[in-house]
Amino acid sequence: MKRLKTTCKDLRDTFSNIQAGHVCEQFESVPSGMDSQEACQRMELLDFDVMGINEKGSIIGYVNKVDLKSGTCSDHIKQFKVTELISESTPIIDFISLFKERKRLFVLDKNQVKGIITRGDLQKTSLRMLLFGYISLLEMQMQRIIQNMYPNDTWKTCLKTNRIKKAEELLMKRKKRNEDIGLLDCTQICDKSTILSKIDNIKILLNENHIVNYSNYLSKIKSIRDNIAHSQDLIEGTNWDSFFDVIEKLEMIINICEKFPETIDNKKVG
């Protein structure tokens, strides 16, 4: 495999056109003078945890449903913090990590809050496309490195017999469809992870970037990819904290792989 023409930068450039305004929902609001219990009932009906508070046509803050027990909405209003506001033109790739510390972001249209993005909105197609692109790029980079470090399928010594047999069975099926591929193309991402774990140069780079349990990390990547491919909940079998931890390191690992040279003098393979 030749050096890949698609890089993390290419993906960033591609997905920079998908912005907060494309994934946010309209931020519904009620008058500041509305009775708290009435507003709470409305939020329950709409299945909202927060709702905007408006005065004279402008949203000036918001309320949490759990706080609406007495008085009017104005008694419980919360002001927007700078750290929870983003512009509608903010690329999705730049604000995903912000959800690691918060459950929602408010979206500005010029200087007015018009939209809201919650963790649930991260399940939308835009993010799924982005993540699938990153994971696919990672696997392609892994394959490039393996082919360079283990020419002529010598990487087979790194895998158990049953894993090689599974790849060979898939290769036979795909060749019957006249697909021009090799055996490595038929391995799973977990297999490629096992092979890479034998390369000391890679292990050193990962350790330097505090990615010690590489195999465990790759198993989480595979789980997320499978959830995307089968249109399942992104965090099926995991939780949001683990999900964001994986996403946070994904671009870093791809960058490490991209910088890994085509050939290395004094290769050290464990």
BELJOBEL-V611064 format. One record per residue. N is the residue number from 1. SS is DSSP state (2 for helix, 1 for strand, 0 for the rest). PSI is psi in whole degrees, -180 to 180 (999 if undefined). D_LAST is the distance of its C-alpha to the last C-alpha in whole Angstrom. Layout:
BEGIN
n:N ss:SS psi:PSI d_last:D_LAST
n:N ss:SS psi:PSI d_last:D_LAST
END
This chain:
BEGIN
n:1 ss:0 psi:127 d_last:23
n:2 ss:0 psi:165 d_last:24
n:3 ss:0 psi:132 d_last:24
n:4 ss:0 psi:140 d_last:26
n:5 ss:0 psi:-19 d_last:29
n:6 ss:0 psi:127 d_last:29
n:7 ss:0 psi:176 d_last:28
n:8 ss:2 psi:-39 d_last:28
n:9 ss:2 psi:-40 d_last:32
n:10 ss:2 psi:-43 d_last:33
n:11 ss:2 psi:-41 d_last:33
n:12 ss:2 psi:-44 d_last:34
n:13 ss:2 psi:-40 d_last:37
n:14 ss:2 psi:-45 d_last:38
n:15 ss:2 psi:0 d_last:38
n:16 ss:0 psi:-19 d_last:40
n:17 ss:0 psi:-11 d_last:43
n:18 ss:0 psi:111 d_last:42
n:19 ss:1 psi:173 d_last:44
n:20 ss:2 psi:-37 d_last:45
n:21 ss:2 psi:-20 d_last:49
n:22 ss:2 psi:-22 d_last:47
n:23 ss:2 psi:-11 d_last:46
n:24 ss:0 psi:162 d_last:48
n:25 ss:1 psi:153 d_last:51
n:26 ss:1 psi:135 d_last:54
n:27 ss:0 psi:104 d_last:55
n:28 ss:0 psi:150 d_last:58
n:29 ss:1 psi:163 d_last:61
n:30 ss:1 psi:159 d_last:64
n:31 ss:1 psi:148 d_last:67
n:32 ss:0 psi:-25 d_last:66
n:33 ss:0 psi:1 d_last:70
n:34 ss:0 psi:143 d_last:69
n:35 ss:1 psi:137 d_last:69
n:36 ss:2 psi:-44 d_last:66
n:37 ss:2 psi:-36 d_last:66
n:38 ss:2 psi:-42 d_last:67
n:39 ss:2 psi:-38 d_last:64
n:40 ss:2 psi:-42 d_last:62
n:41 ss:2 psi:-39 d_last:63
n:42 ss:2 psi:-40 d_last:62
n:43 ss:2 psi:-38 d_last:59
n:44 ss:2 psi:-40 d_last:58
n:45 ss:2 psi:-38 d_last:60
n:46 ss:2 psi:-4 d_last:57
n:47 ss:0 psi:46 d_last:55
n:48 ss:0 psi:143 d_last:54
n:49 ss:0 psi:-28 d_last:53
n:50 ss:1 psi:157 d_last:54
n:51 ss:1 psi:146 d_last:57
n:52 ss:1 psi:155 d_last:58
n:53 ss:1 psi:125 d_last:62
n:54 ss:1 psi:150 d_last:64
n:55 ss:1 psi:125 d_last:67
n:56 ss:0 psi:36 d_last:69
n:57 ss:0 psi:-3 d_last:67
n:58 ss:1 psi:139 d_last:64
n:59 ss:1 psi:120 d_last:61
n:60 ss:1 psi:-6 d_last:61
n:61 ss:1 psi:-163 d_last:58
n:62 ss:1 psi:168 d_last:57
n:63 ss:1 psi:150 d_last:58
n:64 ss:1 psi:137 d_last:55
n:65 ss:2 psi:-38 d_last:57
n:66 ss:2 psi:-19 d_last:56
n:67 ss:2 psi:-14 d_last:59
n:68 ss:0 psi:80 d_last:62
n:69 ss:0 psi:-21 d_last:64
n:70 ss:0 psi:167 d_last:67
n:71 ss:0 psi:-154 d_last:69
n:72 ss:1 psi:171 d_last:68
n:73 ss:2 psi:-33 d_last:65
n:74 ss:2 psi:-21 d_last:66
n:75 ss:2 psi:-16 d_last:65
n:76 ss:0 psi:12 d_last:62
n:77 ss:0 psi:141 d_last:60
n:78 ss:1 psi:139 d_last:57
n:79 ss:0 psi:149 d_last:57
n:80 ss:0 psi:135 d_last:54
n:81 ss:0 psi:150 d_last:51
n:82 ss:2 psi:-36 d_last:50
n:83 ss:2 psi:-10 d_last:46
n:84 ss:2 psi:15 d_last:47
n:85 ss:1 psi:135 d_last:48
n:86 ss:1 psi:156 d_last:47
n:87 ss:1 psi:152 d_last:49
n:88 ss:0 psi:-17 d_last:49
n:89 ss:0 psi:3 d_last:47
n:90 ss:0 psi:123 d_last:44
n:91 ss:1 psi:142 d_last:41
n:92 ss:2 psi:-34 d_last:40
n:93 ss:2 psi:-20 d_last:36
n:94 ss:2 psi:-13 d_last:37
n:95 ss:2 psi:-2 d_last:39
n:96 ss:2 psi:-45 d_last:37
n:97 ss:2 psi:-22 d_last:35
n:98 ss:2 psi:-25 d_last:38
n:99 ss:2 psi:-7 d_last:39
n:100 ss:2 psi:-31 d_last:36
n:101 ss:0 psi:-6 d_last:39
n:102 ss:0 psi:161 d_last:42
n:103 ss:0 psi:-13 d_last:43
n:104 ss:1 psi:158 d_last:45
n:105 ss:1 psi:144 d_last:46
n:106 ss:1 psi:138 d_last:50
n:107 ss:1 psi:128 d_last:50
n:108 ss:1 psi:133 d_last:52
n:109 ss:1 psi:103 d_last:55
n:110 ss:0 psi:-113 d_last:56
n:111 ss:0 psi:18 d_last:57
n:112 ss:1 psi:137 d_last:58
n:113 ss:1 psi:121 d_last:55
n:114 ss:1 psi:-23 d_last:55
n:115 ss:1 psi:171 d_last:52
n:116 ss:1 psi:142 d_last:50
n:117 ss:1 psi:127 d_last:46
n:118 ss:1 psi:174 d_last:45
n:119 ss:2 psi:-32 d_last:41
n:120 ss:2 psi:-31 d_last:43
n:121 ss:2 psi:-16 d_last:43
n:122 ss:2 psi:-10 d_last:40
n:123 ss:2 psi:-7 d_last:40
n:124 ss:0 psi:164 d_last:42
n:125 ss:2 psi:-38 d_last:40
n:126 ss:2 psi:-48 d_last:40
n:127 ss:2 psi:-37 d_last:37
n:128 ss:2 psi:-42 d_last:35
n:129 ss:2 psi:-43 d_last:35
n:130 ss:2 psi:-49 d_last:34
n:131 ss:2 psi:-42 d_last:31
n:132 ss:2 psi:-37 d_last:30
n:133 ss:2 psi:-44 d_last:30
n:134 ss:2 psi:-46 d_last:28
n:135 ss:2 psi:-39 d_last:25
n:136 ss:2 psi:-42 d_last:26
n:137 ss:2 psi:-40 d_last:25
n:138 ss:2 psi:-46 d_last:22
n:139 ss:2 psi:-36 d_last:21
n:140 ss:2 psi:-40 d_last:22
n:141 ss:2 psi:-39 d_last:20
n:142 ss:2 psi:-43 d_last:17
n:143 ss:2 psi:-40 d_last:18
n:144 ss:2 psi:-45 d_last:18
n:145 ss:2 psi:-44 d_last:15
n:146 ss:2 psi:-43 d_last:13
n:147 ss:2 psi:-34 d_last:16
n:148 ss:2 psi:-37 d_last:15
n:149 ss:2 psi:-27 d_last:12
n:150 ss:0 psi:74 d_last:12
n:151 ss:2 psi:156 d_last:16
n:152 ss:2 psi:37 d_last:18
n:153 ss:2 psi:25 d_last:16
n:154 ss:2 psi:-9 d_last:13
n:155 ss:2 psi:-15 d_last:12
n:156 ss:2 psi:-23 d_last:14
n:157 ss:2 psi:-14 d_last:11
n:158 ss:2 psi:-13 d_last:9
n:159 ss:0 psi:156 d_last:13
n:160 ss:0 psi:156 d_last:15
n:161 ss:2 psi:-41 d_last:18
n:162 ss:2 psi:-31 d_last:21
n:163 ss:2 psi:-39 d_last:19
n:164 ss:2 psi:-41 d_last:19
n:165 ss:2 psi:-41 d_last:23
n:166 ss:2 psi:-41 d_last:24
n:167 ss:2 psi:-40 d_last:22
n:168 ss:2 psi:-37 d_last:24
n:169 ss:2 psi:-42 d_last:27
n:170 ss:2 psi:-38 d_last:27
n:171 ss:2 psi:-43 d_last:27
n:172 ss:2 psi:-43 d_last:30
n:173 ss:2 psi:-43 d_last:32
n:174 ss:2 psi:-31 d_last:31
n:175 ss:2 psi:-29 d_last:32
n:176 ss:2 psi:-22 d_last:35
n:177 ss:0 psi:12 d_last:36
n:178 ss:0 psi:34 d_last:36
n:179 ss:0 psi:131 d_last:33
n:180 ss:0 psi:86 d_last:31
n:181 ss:0 psi:171 d_last:27
n:182 ss:0 psi:179 d_last:24
n:183 ss:0 psi:-38 d_last:22
n:184 ss:2 psi:-32 d_last:19
n:185 ss:2 psi:-21 d_last:22
n:186 ss:2 psi:3 d_last:23
n:187 ss:0 psi:159 d_last:20
n:188 ss:0 psi:166 d_last:21
n:189 ss:2 psi:-30 d_last:19
n:190 ss:2 psi:-34 d_last:18
n:191 ss:2 psi:-45 d_last:16
n:192 ss:2 psi:-37 d_last:15
n:193 ss:2 psi:-43 d_last:14
n:194 ss:2 psi:-43 d_last:11
n:195 ss:2 psi:-46 d_last:10
n:196 ss:2 psi:-30 d_last:10
n:197 ss:0 psi:-12 d_last:8
n:198 ss:0 psi:-8 d_last:5
n:199 ss:1 psi:111 d_last:6
n:200 ss:2 psi:-38 d_last:6
n:201 ss:2 psi:-41 d_last:10
n:202 ss:2 psi:-43 d_last:11
n:203 ss:2 psi:-40 d_last:10
n:204 ss:2 psi:-47 d_last:12
n:205 ss:2 psi:-41 d_last:15
n:206 ss:2 psi:-42 d_last:15
n:207 ss:2 psi:-38 d_last:16
n:208 ss:2 psi:-25 d_last:18
n:209 ss:0 psi:21 d_last:20
n:210 ss:0 psi:35 d_last:20
n:211 ss:0 psi:83 d_last:18
n:212 ss:0 psi:-51 d_last:16
n:213 ss:0 psi:73 d_last:17
n:214 ss:2 psi:-43 d_last:15
n:215 ss:2 psi:-42 d_last:15
n:216 ss:2 psi:-40 d_last:19
n:217 ss:2 psi:-45 d_last:20
n:218 ss:2 psi:-31 d_last:19
n:219 ss:2 psi:-34 d_last:21
n:220 ss:2 psi:-39 d_last:24
n:221 ss:2 psi:-46 d_last:24
n:222 ss:2 psi:-40 d_last:24
n:223 ss:2 psi:-44 d_last:27
n:224 ss:2 psi:-43 d_last:29
n:225 ss:2 psi:-42 d_last:28
n:226 ss:2 psi:-39 d_last:30
n:227 ss:2 psi:-38 d_last:33
n:228 ss:2 psi:-48 d_last:33
n:229 ss:2 psi:-31 d_last:33
n:230 ss:0 psi:16 d_last:36
n:231 ss:0 psi:39 d_last:38
n:232 ss:0 psi:171 d_last:37
n:233 ss:0 psi:132 d_last:37
n:234 ss:0 psi:-32 d_last:35
n:235 ss:0 psi:21 d_last:34
n:236 ss:0 psi:125 d_last:35
n:237 ss:0 psi:4 d_last:32
n:238 ss:0 psi:-153 d_last:32
n:239 ss:0 psi:172 d_last:34
n:240 ss:2 psi:-39 d_last:35
n:241 ss:2 psi:-45 d_last:33
n:242 ss:2 psi:-40 d_last:30
n:243 ss:2 psi:-49 d_last:30
n:244 ss:2 psi:-31 d_last:31
n:245 ss:2 psi:-41 d_last:28
n:246 ss:2 psi:-48 d_last:26
n:247 ss:2 psi:-38 d_last:28
n:248 ss:2 psi:-36 d_last:28
n:249 ss:2 psi:-13 d_last:24
n:250 ss:2 psi:-51 d_last:24
n:251 ss:2 psi:-34 d_last:26
n:252 ss:2 psi:-44 d_last:23
n:253 ss:2 psi:-40 d_last:20
n:254 ss:2 psi:-41 d_last:22
n:255 ss:2 psi:-38 d_last:23
n:256 ss:2 psi:-45 d_last:19
n:257 ss:2 psi:-39 d_last:18
n:258 ss:2 psi:-33 d_last:21
n:259 ss:2 psi:-11 d_last:20
n:260 ss:0 psi:122 d_last:17
n:261 ss:0 psi:161 d_last:18
n:262 ss:0 psi:-43 d_last:19
n:263 ss:0 psi:151 d_last:17
n:264 ss:0 psi:131 d_last:15
n:265 ss:0 psi:145 d_last:15
n:266 ss:0 psi:51 d_last:13
n:267 ss:0 psi:138 d_last:10
n:268 ss:0 psi:107 d_last:7
n:269 ss:1 psi:126 d_last:4
n:270 ss:0 psi:999 d_last:0
END
